[in-house]
Amino acid sequence: MAKSFKLPHDHDLKTRSLLEEIPGDDVFEKASGISALLSDARRLEILWLLCHVEECVINIAAIMKMSSPAVCHHLRALKQSGIIKSRKDGKEVYYSVSDPGKAEALKKLIKSILAID
């Protein structure tokens, strides 16, 4: 936001300095997209698992009590967003979070929201 932005009502509430630091619309668009992606409970549960361990599709499907194609659908969406990554070892594909720091932040957020110890 431009520093020359004039508020219609200046209440001296530090809004002007906040507006100088506000991220661009593109940042909020990206955050909104990720929020929408994580609004699916099953996908969030898969991500929660991957925040803790690297795992293969077959095991994720068994843990989630879902079919492998259904799990792959969720994994594809998470991978396209850049939240998770994959590596192939022979015929097996393993998934994990792409950024451990962000995974730790996500775990803390979920624990905080759900009041989990």
Secondary structure, DSSP 8 states (H G I E B T S, - for coil): --TT---SS--SSSHHHHHHH---HHHHHHHHHHHHHTTSHHHHHHHHHHHH--EEHHHHHHHHT--HHHHHHHHHHHHHHTSEEEEEETTEEEEEES-HHHHHHHHHHHHHHHT--
